[in-house]
Amino acid sequence: MTLEILTPDKAVFQGEVTSVTVPGVLGSFEVLNNHAPIISILDDGKVIIRNGKAEESIQIKGGVVEVLNNKITVLAEGVVS
C-alpha cells in the first residue's frame, strides 16, 4: 500500500506501508491492505505508520483521509513538530 500525508505547505510523508492508524473523529481506526474505499474526517492526533516491524508516528492537526485501491491519502491541516 502507498501512503501520502500532505499539508497545505508540503508533503510530510510518501512511501510504502503495511498498515496505518489514523485518528478518526469517532475514534482511531487502522487501514490494512485491500481496505474498502472510505473517506473520513480526522481529529487532532497521531497517524501511526507501520512498515514491517518498523513504526513511526506523525502528530497531525485534523484533516481528511481517503482510502482507494490500496492508496491512502491524508490531507492534514498541519503537523506538530
C-alpha positions in Angstrom: 0.0 0.0 0.0 1.1 3.5 -0.5 0.6 6.4 1.9 0.8 10.1 1.3 0.5 12.7 4.1 0.0 16.2 2.8 -0.4 19.6 4.4 -1.1 22.9 2.6 2.6 23.7 2.9 4.3 20.4 1.9 4.3 16.6 1.6 5.1 15.2 5.0 5.3 11.5 4.1 5.3 9.4 0.9 6.0 5.7 0.8 5.0 2.1 1.0 3.5 0.9 4.3 1.9 -2.3 5.7 -0.7 -0.5 7.9 -1.7 3.0 9.1 -3.7 4.0 12.1 -5.5 7.4 11.9 -7.3 9.5 14.5 -10.9 9.5 13.2 -13.4 11.8 14.9 -15.3 8.8 16.3 -12.1 7.0 17.3 -8.9 5.8 15.8 -9.0 3.1 13.1 -6.5 1.1 11.2 -6.2 0.7 7.5 -4.7 -2.6 6.1 -4.1 -3.9 2.6 -7.2 -4.2 0.4 -9.3 -2.0 2.8 -12.7 -1.0 1.5 -12.9 2.5 -0.1 -13.5 5.2 2.6 -13.4 8.9 3.1 -13.3 10.1 6.8 -12.8 13.3 8.8 -9.8 13.2 11.1 -9.3 14.7 14.5 -6.1 16.0 16.0 -3.9 13.1 16.9 -1.3 10.6 15.9 -1.0 8.9 12.5 0.9 5.7 13.2 2.7 4.3 10.2 3.9 0.7 10.2 6.2 -0.9 7.6 7.0 -4.5 8.7 8.3 -4.2 12.3 9.3 -0.5 11.9 6.8 2.0 13.3 6.8 5.8 13.2 4.1 8.4 14.2 3.3 11.9 12.9 1.1 14.2 15.0 -1.5 15.9 12.8 -3.9 18.8 13.4 -7.1 17.4 11.9 -7.9 16.7 8.3 -9.4 14.1 6.0 -8.3 10.6 4.9 -9.2 8.8 1.6 -8.5 5.1 1.0 -8.9 3.9 -2.5 -7.3 1.0 -4.4 -4.5 0.5 -1.7 -3.6 4.2 -1.8 -4.1 6.1 1.4 -4.1 9.9 1.2 -4.1 12.0 4.4 -4.8 15.7 3.9 -3.8 17.2 7.2 -4.5 20.8 8.3 -1.0 20.8 9.8 1.6 18.8 11.7 3.0 19.3 15.1 6.8 19.1 15.3 
